[in-house]
Amino acid sequence: MRPLSFAVAALAVVALVVGQQSGSASTIGMGVVGLLLGLALFRSTEIDFFLKIFSGIFGTEYVVFGAGALLAQAGYWPQEWMAAAPPTSLATTVAVFGILIYAISFAPIVQRIARISSPYFLSEERTTANLWLFGRYNVKLGHLAVALIVFIIVLNQAQVGVSLRINFFYRDFNNALQQKDAPAFWYQLIYVFSVWAAISALSNLIEIVAQSVLLIRWREWMAAEYSRRWLGDGTHYRISLAGTADNPDQRISEDTRSFLNQTYSFSLTMLTQVSTLVSFSIILWSIPVAITVPGTDVVIPGFLFWATLIYAAVATWITHWIGKPLIALDFEQERREANFRFSLARLREYSEQIALMQGELTERKHLGHRFASIVENFYQLMWRKLKLTTFTLSYNQANVVIPYVLLAPYYFAGAISFGVLSQVASAFGRVETAMSFFINSYQSIASYLASINRLTTFETAIAQAQAAGVGDNTIHRDPAPDRDVHVGGATLTLPNGAPIVRVDDLDLGAVRRTLVVGPSGSGKSTLFRAIAGIWPFGEGKVGIPANAEIMLLPQRPYLPQGTLRAALAYPSEADAYADAAIQDAMDKVKLGHLRDRLDEVDLWGQRLSGGEQQRLAVARALLAKPDWLFLDEATASLDEKLEGELYAAIDMALPETRVVSIGHRGTLREMHDAVVTMEPNDDGTFTPRMAAKASAEA
């Protein structure tokens, strides 16, 4: 960016010199604006990369168009191409764009958009790009993304140029009609309109392809990136405990899609509209229609431009005044919709329990209450949108006749021709549309801001959850000097900071099988989760044997969607184990009756009983062969006989695995070599202490 800023500044100085010598105010203006652009580019190292892309494009265009304009003034531009020589106003226009990019980079909402967008364009991942005629190329994903968006931006600017040319066609075409000049009529229709209309259509088709490729790759990357951050190091679990971000599924699936589509739409559409505004404003300014200040002889140049500007500015202010509440209402509507979807999904998950308890009536009432809240907010949205739409429809209807009302006196007085009238009406429509972008897009903007807010709060929740695992006030997992698990000088707390477990010195692994007992709510499961590394709340250290594989089986196992084979292999891939190994593990946990259904896809979490699910979880451990196996009441749904058989199977299949269990049954003591008891303290917390050996070590 710095070299480009120096090139822009150098060209601006040349423009100032040439303008001074030739007395050209437009060239001097190009030089002045160019110096400001050079300064903005020089300082643009501080802005996010997404905005730098736009700044770089405008800086490059200023150099190209500005150099072309100066060459044309100096007589070095080919005479046969003189009609295509860039005017100084074009370089001035792109310079203004570049300065505006730097100016808006300080707006908080723009900074949030750029911060969310930039990582994709900086991605170092490798991907394959299919360039059709040029074949396939292996490139960095970020480089491909930058190339695509630069191509689309330049294509959009070219489309504005085509629209400008077609606007002049309207003038010449209608003048030919008015003058009944048949040769000119057919020339304009065949050799002007047909050519430029075909170019316009082709450019739009190319843009659709490039836009689709950019957006689907961008969404794929964002979905993967947010999923990686959400699922990394137990972050999703910490967020659920802290309750800092509701419905993360919606934020990853819906909000990323909405953000990308609207970011692309608003950034590219706004750029196109600004280009249109500048290009067609020149036409409005140049029309020989002026008005004098009442009571004086002072002439106001560019009457049509100023009338359009004031008209659109007033309408924009009214639109914002009416539609501002839409932002908060749209955010709340999405939140309530997501909560309703979650309630339905949770009802499906617990359908058996609800049916057994005959809780359908209660569930219907709960669903009714949640949907009632959706309806309540929906009506507020509807009335606000109705007010906004009433104004925007009235505004757009009035736009059809406003230019004719303004120009009718001049046309009837013979000051302008019918071709000029039609050209100005077309230019007025394009300028007014550009100025009215905010008006016509207000509802979309409100939805866009809501998506930005949801993604921003989601990122904040992820950052807070990740921060909970670092620093002094957290539970640290460090390599242990031996094969044992050590917990010492640690205090485990709830997410709100209330202490629940204090550990003075606890060593696990001196014996092969350890049982942890204590009253409900004494923090047994919390202790297990701290050892597993997913409970960061508190302070202290947990020493884990280096390179040790730890598996924790909760009371209620998780069964992913898919085949039974995939459920048994989880968290490994479905093909991680041979059929013989899987079937042997199933036999050992008494699931042999399901051997023939390994590749059957079903909702196994609903199809299997609680006891079968717990046995399946033990089969996972037999397949994975961890160094440490923690059982958090993982056999509580089994009868005592079957529970004993499973522990015997673990002893036989995993002779090197250290087993630590939580349980309340007295029979479990006979299956373990030591007992850790959660003893109460005076402050309401509990401390785990090793009790006497339960039985001779196996």
GIQUI-V413785 format. One record per pair of residues at least 24 apart in sequence whose ideal C-beta (glycine too) atoms are under 10 Angstrom apart, sorted by the first residue. I is the first residue (numbers start at 0). GAP is how many residues later the second one is. If there is no record, write none. Layout:
I/GAP
I/GAP
This chain:
0/40
0/41
0/42
0/43
0/44
0/46
0/51
0/54
0/55
0/58
1/39
1/40
1/41
1/42
1/43
2/38
2/56
3/33
3/34
3/37
3/38
3/40
3/51
3/52
3/54
3/55
3/56
3/58
3/59
3/94
4/32
4/33
4/34
4/35
4/36
4/37
4/38
4/39
4/40
4/50
4/54
5/32
5/35
5/36
6/31
6/34
6/52
6/53
6/55
6/56
6/60
7/26
7/27
7/28
7/29
7/30
7/31
7/32
7/33
7/34
7/50
7/51
7/52
7/54
7/55
7/58
7/87
7/90
8/25
8/26
8/27
8/28
8/29
8/30
8/32
8/33
9/24
9/28
9/53
10/24
10/26
10/27
10/51
10/52
10/53
10/54
10/55
10/56
10/58
10/59
10/80
11/24
11/25
11/26
11/27
11/50
11/51
11/54
11/79
11/83
12/25
13/52
13/53
13/56
14/51
14/52
14/54
14/55
14/58
14/73
14/76
14/77
16/53
17/51
17/52
17/55
17/56
17/70
18/51
18/54
18/69
21/51
21/52
23/49
23/64
24/63
25/43
25/47
25/61
25/62
25/63
25/65
25/66
26/39
26/42
26/43
26/46
26/61
26/64
26/65
27/60
28/59
28/60
28/62
28/63
28/66
29/32
29/35
29/36
29/39
29/40
29/57
29/58
29/59
29/60
29/61
29/62
29/63
29/65
30/35
30/39
30/57
30/60
30/61
30/64
31/60
31/63
32/29
32/33
32/55
32/58
32/59
32/60
32/61
32/62
32/63
32/65
32/66
33/25
33/28
33/29
33/32
33/57
33/58
33/60
33/61
33/64
33/65
34/60
35/59
35/60
35/62
35/63
35/66
36/25
36/26
36/29
36/54
36/55
36/57
36/58
36/59
36/60
36/61
36/62
36/64
36/65
37/24
37/57
37/60
38/60
38/63
39/55
39/58
39/59
39/60
39/61
39/62
39/63
39/65
40/57
40/58
40/60
40/61
41/60
42/59
42/62
43/54
43/57
43/58
43/61
45/56
45/59
45/60
46/54
46/55
46/57
46/58
46/59
46/63
46/64
46/67
46/71
47/57
47/62
47/63
47/64
47/65
47/66
47/67
47/68
47/69
47/70
47/71
47/73
47/74
48/65
48/66
48/68
48/69
48/70
48/71
48/72
48/73
48/93
48/97
49/55
49/60
49/63
49/64
49/65
49/66
49/67
49/68
49/69
49/70
49/71
49/72
49/95
49/96
49/99
49/213
49/217
50/50
50/51
50/53
50/54
50/59
50/60
50/62
50/63
50/66
50/67
50/216
51/49
51/50
51/53
51/62
51/66
51/69
51/94
52/48
52/61
52/64
52/65
52/68
52/92
52/93
52/96
52/97
52/100
52/214
53/43
53/44
53/46
53/47
53/48
53/50
53/51
53/60
53/95
53/96
53/99
53/213
53/217
54/42
54/43
54/44
54/45
54/46
54/47
54/50
55/42
55/45
55/90
55/94
56/37
56/40
56/41
56/44
56/92
56/93
56/96
56/97
56/100
56/214
57/35
57/36
57/37
57/38
57/39
57/40
57/41
57/42
57/43
57/44
57/95
57/99
57/213
58/35
58/36
58/38
58/39
58/42
59/34
59/38
59/90
59/94
60/25
60/29
60/30
60/32
60/33
60/34
60/36
60/37
60/92
60/93
60/96
61/28
61/29
61/30
61/31
61/32
61/33
61/34
61/35
61/36
62/28
62/31
63/26
63/27
63/30
64/24
64/25
64/26
64/27
64/28
64/29
64/30
65/24
65/25
65/26
65/28
65/29
66/24
86/195
88/189
88/190
88/193
89/67
89/71
89/188
89/189
89/192
91/186
92/64
92/181
92/182
92/184
92/185
92/186
92/188
92/189
93/63
93/181
93/184
95/178
95/182
96/60
96/174
96/177
96/178
96/181
99/174
100/170
108/339
108/340
108/343
108/344
108/347
109/157
111/337
111/340
111/341
111/343
111/344
111/347
112/146
112/149
112/150
112/153
112/154
112/335
112/336
112/339
112/342
112/343
113/149
113/153
114/341
114/344
115/106
115/140
115/143
115/144
115/147
115/335
115/336
115/339
115/340
115/343
116/28
116/32
116/101
116/105
116/142
116/143
116/146
116/147
116/150
117/24
118/102
118/103
118/106
119/25
119/26
119/94
119/97
119/98
119/99
119/100
119/101
119/102
119/105
119/140
120/24
120/25
120/27
120/28
120/97
120/100
121/24
122/94
122/95
122/98
122/102
124/96
124/99
124/100
126/90
126/93
126/94
128/84
128/88
129/83
131/77
140/76
140/77
140/79
140/80
141/79
143/69
143/70
143/73
144/68
144/69
144/72
144/73
144/76
146/63
146/67
147/62
147/63
147/65
147/66
147/67
147/69
147/70
148/61
148/62
148/65
148/69
148/115
148/118
148/119
150/55
150/56
150/59
150/63
151/54
151/55
151/58
151/59
151/61
151/62
151/112
151/116
151/119
152/114
152/115
152/118
152/119
152/122
154/48
154/49
154/51
154/52
154/55
154/56
154/113
155/47
155/51
155/112
155/113
155/115
155/116
155/119
155/120
156/114
156/115
156/118
156/119
156/122
157/41
157/42
157/45
157/49
157/117
158/40
158/41
158/44
158/45
158/48
158/113
158/116
158/117
159/111
159/112
159/113
159/114
159/115
159/116
159/117
159/118
159/119
159/120
159/270
159/274
160/35
160/38
160/114
160/118
161/34
161/35
161/37
161/38
161/39
161/41
161/42
162/33
162/37
162/109
162/112
162/113
162/116
162/117
162/263
162/267
163/32
163/111
163/112
163/115
163/116
163/118
163/119
163/263
163/266
164/27
164/28
164/30
164/31
164/34
164/35
165/26
165/27
165/30
165/31
165/33
165/34
165/260
166/112
166/113
166/116
166/255
166/256
166/257
166/259
166/260
166/262
166/263
167/24
167/28
167/115
167/251
167/255
167/258
167/259
168/24
168/26
168/27
168/28
168/254
168/257
169/249
169/250
169/252
169/253
169/254
169/255
169/256
169/257
170/112
170/246
170/247
170/248
170/249
170/250
170/251
170/252
170/253
170/255
170/256
171/247
171/251
172/246
172/249
172/250
173/243
173/244
173/245
173/246
173/247
173/248
173/249
173/252
174/242
174/243
174/244
174/245
174/247
174/248
175/243
176/241
176/242
176/245
177/239
177/240
177/241
177/243
177/244
178/238
178/239
178/240
206/61
210/50
210/53
210/54
210/57
213/46
213/50
214/42
214/45
214/46
214/48
214/49
214/50
215/44
217/38
217/39
217/41
217/42
217/43
217/45
217/46
218/34
218/37
218/38
218/40
218/41
218/42
219/36
220/35
220/39
221/30
221/33
221/34
221/35
221/37
221/38
221/233
222/29
222/30
222/33
222/34
222/37
223/28
224/27
224/31
225/25
225/26
225/27
225/29
225/30
225/229
225/232
225/233
225/236
226/25
226/26
226/29
228/229
228/230
228/233
228/234
228/236
228/237
229/228
229/231
229/232
229/235
231/230
231/233
231/234
232/232
232/233
232/236
232/300
232/301
232/303
233/231
233/232
233/234
233/235
233/295
233/298
233/299
233/300
233/301
233/302
234/226
234/227
234/228
234/229
234/230
234/231
234/233
234/234
234/299
234/301
235/226
235/229
235/298
236/228
236/292
236/297
236/298
236/299
237/223
237/224
237/226
237/227
237/228
237/229
237/230
237/231
237/257
237/296
237/297
237/298
237/299
238/219
238/222
238/223
238/225
238/226
238/227
238/229
239/225
239/255
240/224
240/227
240/253
240/254
240/288
240/293
240/294
240/295
240/296
241/219
241/222
241/223
241/226
241/253
241/254
241/295
242/218
242/252
243/213
243/214
243/216
243/217
243/218
243/219
243/220
243/221
243/251
244/209
244/212
244/213
244/214
244/215
244/216
244/217
244/219
244/220
245/89
245/92
245/93
245/96
245/208
245/211
245/212
245/215
246/87
246/88
246/90
246/91
246/92
246/94
246/95
246/207
246/211
247/90
247/206
247/210
247/213
247/214
248/89
248/92
248/93
248/96
249/84
249/85
249/87
249/88
249/89
249/91
249/92
249/204
249/208
250/83
250/87
250/200
250/203
250/204
250/206
250/207
250/208
250/210
251/203
251/206
253/80
253/83
253/84
253/197
253/200
254/79
254/83
254/195
254/196
254/197
254/198
254/199
254/200
254/203
255/195
255/198
255/199
255/202
256/194
257/76
257/186
257/189
257/190
257/192
257/193
257/194
257/196
257/197
258/189
258/192
258/193
258/195
258/196
259/191
260/183
260/187
260/190
261/179
261/182
261/183
261/185
261/186
261/187
261/189
261/190
262/185
262/188
262/189
264/176
264/179
264/183
265/171
265/175
265/178
265/179
265/182
268/165
268/168
268/172
268/175
269/164
269/167
269/168
269/171
271/162
271/165
272/157
272/158
272/160
272/161
272/162
272/163
272/164
272/165
272/168
273/160
273/161
273/163
274/159
275/151
275/154
275/155
275/157
275/158
275/159
275/161
276/31
276/32
276/35
276/153
276/154
276/155
276/156
276/157
276/158
276/160
277/153
277/156
278/148
278/151
278/152
278/155
279/25
279/28
279/143
279/144
279/146
279/147
279/148
279/149
279/150
279/151
279/152
279/153
279/154
280/24
280/27
280/28
280/146
280/149
280/150
280/153
280/154
281/145
281/149
282/137
282/140
282/141
282/143
282/144
282/145
282/147
282/148
283/24
283/25
283/119
283/139
283/140
283/143
283/144
283/146
283/147
285/138
285/141
286/120
286/123
286/128
286/129
286/133
286/134
286/136
286/137
286/140
286/141
287/122
287/127
287/128
287/132
288/117
288/118
288/120
288/121
288/122
288/126
288/127
288/131
288/135
289/120
290/115
302/103
302/104
302/107
303/99
303/102
303/103
303/106
303/120
303/123
303/124
303/127
304/122
304/123
304/126
306/95
306/96
306/99
306/121
307/91
307/94
307/95
307/98
307/119
307/120
307/121
307/123
307/124
307/126
307/127
307/128
308/122
308/123
308/126
309/125
310/84
310/87
310/88
310/91
310/95
310/117
310/121
310/124
310/125
311/83
311/87
311/119
311/120
311/121
311/122
311/123
311/124
311/125
311/126
311/127
312/122
313/81
314/76
314/77
314/79
314/80
314/81
314/83
314/84
314/117
314/120
314/121
314/123
314/124
315/79
315/119
315/120
315/121
315/122
315/123
315/126
316/121
316/122
317/70
317/73
317/74
317/77
317/121
318/69
318/72
318/73
318/76
318/117
318/119
318/120
318/121
318/122
318/123
319/68
319/118
319/119
319/122
319/125
320/67
320/70
321/62
321/63
321/65
321/66
321/67
321/68
321/69
321/70
321/120
322/61
322/62
322/64
322/65
322/66
322/68
322/69
322/115
322/116
322/119
322/120
322/122
322/123
323/60
323/64
323/118
323/122
324/55
324/56
324/58
324/59
324/62
324/63
324/121
325/54
325/55
325/58
325/59
325/61
325/62
325/116
325/117
325/119
325/120
325/121
325/123
325/124
326/115
326/118
326/119
326/120
326/121
326/122
326/123
326/126
327/49
327/52
327/118
327/121
327/122
327/125
328/48
328/49
328/51
328/52
328/53
328/54
328/55
328/56
328/117
328/121
329/47
329/51
329/54
329/55
329/113
329/114
329/115
329/116
329/117
329/118
329/119
329/120
329/121
329/123
330/46
330/115
330/116
330/118
330/119
330/120
330/121
330/122
330/123
330/126
331/41
331/42
331/44
331/45
331/48
331/49
331/118
332/40
332/41
332/44
332/45
332/47
332/48
332/114
332/117
333/43
333/113
333/116
333/117
333/119
333/120
334/38
334/39
334/42
334/115
334/119
335/34
335/35
335/36
335/37
335/38
335/39
335/40
335/41
335/42
336/33
336/34
336/36
336/37
336/40
336/41
337/116
338/31
338/34
338/35
339/27
339/29
339/30
339/31
339/33
339/34
340/29
341/28
342/24
342/26
342/27
342/28
343/26
347/255
347/258
348/254
348/256
348/257
349/256
350/252
350/255
351/253
351/254
351/255
351/257
351/258
352/257
380/62
380/65
383/59
383/62
384/57
384/58
384/61
387/51
387/54
387/55
387/58
388/53
388/54
390/48
390/51
391/44
391/47
391/48
391/49
391/50
391/51
394/37
394/41
394/44
394/45
395/36
395/37
395/40
395/43
395/44
398/29
398/30
398/33
398/34
398/37
399/25
399/29
400/24
401/26
401/27
401/30
402/24
402/25
402/26
402/28
402/29
403/24
464/71
465/70
466/69
467/27
467/67
467/68
467/69
468/64
468/65
468/66
468/67
468/68
469/66
470/65
470/68
471/67
472/24
472/63
472/64
472/65
472/66
473/61
473/62
473/63
473/64
473/65
473/66
474/54
474/55
474/56
474/58
474/59
474/60
474/61
474/62
474/63
474/64
474/65
474/66
474/67
475/57
475/60
475/63
475/64
475/65
475/66
475/67
476/53
476/54
476/55
476/56
476/59
476/64
476/65
476/66
476/67
476/73
477/63
477/64
477/65
477/66
477/68
478/64
478/65
478/66
478/67
478/68
478/69
479/27
479/29
479/61
479/62
479/63
479/64
479/65
479/66
479/68
480/62
480/64
480/65
481/25
481/27
481/28
481/61
481/63
481/64
482/26
482/27
482/62
482/63
482/65
482/144
482/145
482/175
483/24
483/25
483/26
483/59
483/60
483/61
483/64
483/144
483/174
484/24
484/29
484/46
484/57
484/58
484/59
484/60
484/63
484/65
484/143
484/145
484/173
484/175
485/45
485/55
485/56
485/57
485/58
485/59
486/40
486/43
486/44
486/53
486/54
486/55
486/56
486/57
486/201
487/52
487/53
487/54
487/55
488/50
488/51
488/52
489/37
489/40
489/48
489/49
489/50
489/51
489/52
490/46
490/47
490/48
490/49
490/194
491/31
491/34
491/35
491/37
491/38
491/43
491/44
491/45
491/46
491/47
491/48
491/193
491/194
492/30
492/33
492/42
492/43
492/44
492/45
492/46
492/192
493/29
493/32
493/43
493/44
494/40
494/41
494/42
495/41
496/40
496/41
497/39
497/186
497/187
498/24
498/38
498/39
498/40
498/182
498/184
498/185
498/186
498/187
499/26
499/27
499/37
499/38
499/184
499/185
499/186
500/25
500/26
500/29
500/34
500/37
500/39
500/177
500/180
500/184
500/185
500/186
500/187
501/36
501/38
501/179
501/181
501/183
501/184
501/185
501/186
502/24
502/27
502/35
502/37
502/38
502/39
502/182
502/183
502/184
502/185
502/186
503/183
503/184
503/185
504/182
504/183
504/184
504/185
505/25
505/36
505/170
505/181
505/182
505/183
505/184
506/36
506/169
506/183
507/35
507/120
507/122
507/150
507/152
507/166
507/168
507/180
507/182
508/36
508/39
508/118
508/119
508/149
508/151
508/165
509/148
509/163
509/164
509/180
509/183
509/187
510/147
510/148
510/161
510/162
510/163
510/179
510/182
510/183
510/184
510/186
510/187
511/139
511/142
511/143
511/144
511/145
511/146
511/147
511/148
511/160
511/161
511/162
511/185
511/186
512/116
512/134
512/137
512/138
512/144
512/145
512/146
512/147
512/148
512/155
512/158
512/159
512/160
512/161
512/181
512/182
512/184
512/185
513/116
513/144
513/145
513/146
513/147
513/158
513/159
513/160
513/161
513/162
513/176
513/180
514/116
514/144
514/145
514/146
514/147
514/148
514/150
514/153
514/154
514/155
514/156
514/157
514/158
514/159
514/160
514/161
514/162
514/176
514/179
515/114
515/115
515/116
515/144
515/145
515/146
515/147
515/156
515/158
515/159
515/160
515/161
515/162
515/172
516/144
516/145
516/146
516/147
516/148
516/149
516/151
516/152
516/155
516/158
516/159
516/160
516/161
516/171
516/174
517/144
517/146
517/158
517/159
517/160
517/161
517/162
517/168
517/169
517/170
518/145
518/159
518/161
518/167
519/144
520/157
520/165
521/155
521/156
521/157
521/158
521/163
521/164
521/165
521/166
522/155
522/162
522/163
522/164
522/165
523/108
523/109
523/138
523/139
523/140
523/152
523/154
523/162
523/164
524/27
524/29
524/30
524/105
524/107
524/108
524/137
525/160
526/103
526/105
526/133
526/135
526/149
526/151
526/159
526/161
527/24
527/25
527/26
527/102
527/103
527/104
527/132
527/133
527/134
528/25
528/101
528/103
530/97
530/99
530/129
531/96
531/98
531/100
543/83
543/84
544/82
544/83
544/113
546/80
547/78
547/79
547/80
547/110
548/75
548/76
548/77
548/78
548/79
548/80
548/108
549/76
549/77
549/78
549/79
549/80
549/108
549/110
550/66
550/69
550/70
550/73
550/74
550/75
550/76
550/77
550/78
550/79
550/80
550/106
551/69
551/74
551/76
551/77
551/78
551/79
551/80
551/82
551/108
552/61
552/64
552/65
552/67
552/68
552/73
552/76
552/77
552/78
552/79
552/80
552/81
552/82
552/108
553/60
553/63
553/76
553/77
553/78
553/79
553/80
553/108
554/55
554/58
554/59
554/62
554/76
554/77
554/78
554/79
554/80
554/81
554/82
554/107
555/49
555/54
555/57
555/58
555/61
555/76
555/77
555/78
555/80
555/81
556/48
556/51
556/53
556/55
556/56
556/57
556/58
556/59
556/60
556/61
556/63
556/77
557/47
557/55
557/59
558/43
558/44
558/45
558/46
558/47
558/48
558/49
558/54
558/57
558/58
559/44
559/45
560/40
560/41
560/42
560/43
560/44
561/37
561/38
561/39
561/40
561/41
561/42
562/34
562/35
562/36
562/37
562/38
562/39
562/41
563/27
563/30
563/31
563/32
563/33
563/34
563/35
563/36
563/37
563/38
563/40
563/43
563/44
563/52
564/32
564/33
564/34
564/35
564/36
565/32
565/33
565/35
565/38
566/31
566/35
566/37
566/38
566/41
566/46
566/49
566/50
566/52
566/53
567/26
567/30
567/36
567/48
567/49
567/51
567/52
567/54
567/55
568/50
568/51
568/54
568/55
569/46
569/47
569/50
569/53
569/54
570/49
570/53
571/48
571/51
571/52
573/24
573/25
575/47
575/48
576/43
576/46
576/47
577/45
580/41
580/42
581/37
581/40
581/41
583/35
583/38
583/39
583/69
584/30
584/31
584/33
584/34
584/35
584/36
584/37
584/38
584/39
584/64
584/68
585/29
585/30
585/33
585/36
585/37
586/32
586/62
587/27
587/30
587/31
587/34
587/57
587/58
587/60
587/61
587/62
587/64
587/65
588/25
588/26
588/27
588/28
588/29
588/30
588/31
588/32
588/33
588/49
588/53
588/56
588/57
588/60
588/61
588/64
589/25
589/28
589/29
589/48
589/52
589/55
589/56
589/59
590/24
590/25
590/27
590/28
608/28
609/26
609/27
609/28
610/24
610/25
610/26
610/27
610/28
610/31
610/32
611/25
611/26
612/24
613/24
613/28
613/29
613/32
614/27
614/30
614/31
614/34
617/28
617/29
617/31
617/32
617/35
618/27
618/30
618/34
620/25
620/28
620/29
620/32
620/33
620/36
620/38
621/24
621/27
621/28
621/30
621/31
621/32
621/35
622/30
623/30
623/33
624/28
624/29
624/31
624/32
625/28
625/30
625/31
625/32
625/33
626/27
626/29
626/30
626/31
627/29
627/30
627/31
627/32
628/25
628/28
628/29
628/30
628/31
628/32
629/28
629/29
629/30
629/31
629/32
630/28
630/29
630/30
630/31
630/32
630/37
631/28
631/29
631/30
631/31
632/28
632/29
632/30
632/31
632/32
632/35
633/27
633/28
633/29
634/26
634/28
634/30
634/33
634/36
635/26
635/27
635/28
635/29
639/25
639/26
639/27
639/28
640/26
642/24
642/25
642/28
643/24
643/26
643/27
645/25
646/24
646/25
650/47
654/43
667/26
668/25
668/26
669/24
669/25
670/24
670/27
671/25
671/26
672/24
672/25
